[in-house]
Amino acid sequence: MYCKKGFTIIELLVTLAILGILVVSVIPVLTGVEKKAKDSSISQVAASIRSGMEAYHQMNSAYPLQSQISSWEDLDIKLEVIELGQKE
């Protein structure tokens, strides 16, 4: 009687493909690439906001919404309204 030992090439390829997918999905998490990208994006947005506020200040001699904002919560509300394009 013939006894089959070992794996077929298809089984090996499927196993290697699964391992490859797992490795590719884990590497960015382990290296911190995602966190660095988010931090970079936040820094760019903050710089853009700062530049816009300075340009507004130079044209109007006051910062935008200066009289209407007294806390971070007020600023969040104003920014959400602006982002959604709503009128107050």
N, C-alpha and C positions, 0 to 999 in steps of 0.2 A: 504494500500500500504506500502511495506517495504522500508525504507530509510536507505541507507548504510552510516555509519559514521565511521571515523577513517581511518587508513592506514593498508595495508596488510603487512605481514612480509617481503615480497619481496621488497616492496617500502622502508621499513625501512632499510633493509640490503644494498640496493643500495645506499641510502643516506649516511649511515655510511661508506661505502666503499669509496665513493667520498670524504667525509670529511677526512677520514684517509689518502688518497693519498695527499690531499692538505696540511694537517698538516705535513706529512713526508717530503714533498718537501720544506716547508717553514722553518722548524726548523734549518737546517744547515745554512741558510742565516741569520737568526736572531741571532744565537749564534756565528757567525764569524768563523766557523770551516774551511770553504773553504779558507779564507784569511790566517789563521794560517798555513794551509797546504802549500799554495803557498809560504809563507814567509820561512817556514822550508825548502822547496825544493830549493829555491833560495840560502839560506845560505849554504846548503850542496854542491851545485854546485860551489859556490864561494870558499868554502874551498878546494874543489877538484882541482879547477883551480890554486889556490894559492900553493897548495902542488906540483902540477906538474911543475909550474914555478920555484919553489925553487929547485926542483930536477934537472931541466934543468940547472939552474944557477950554481949549484954545479958541474955539469959535464962539463960545457962549459965556465964558468967564465963570462957569460953574459946572460941576459934574452932573451927569444925567440923574434925574430922580432924587437929587440930594435932599430936597426938602421933604420928600415922601418916604424916605427909608431911614428907619431908626434902629433896625436890627437885621440880623442875617435872615430871619424868617420873612421879613418884609421884602428883602431883596429876592429871595426865592419865589415869592408870589409874583413880584413884578416881572422877573425873568420868565416865569412860566406863561404869563399873559402875553409877553412879547413873542415868545417862541411859538405859541399857538396862533398868533396873529389876531388876537381878540382886542376889542376896545374895552376900556374900563368903564 
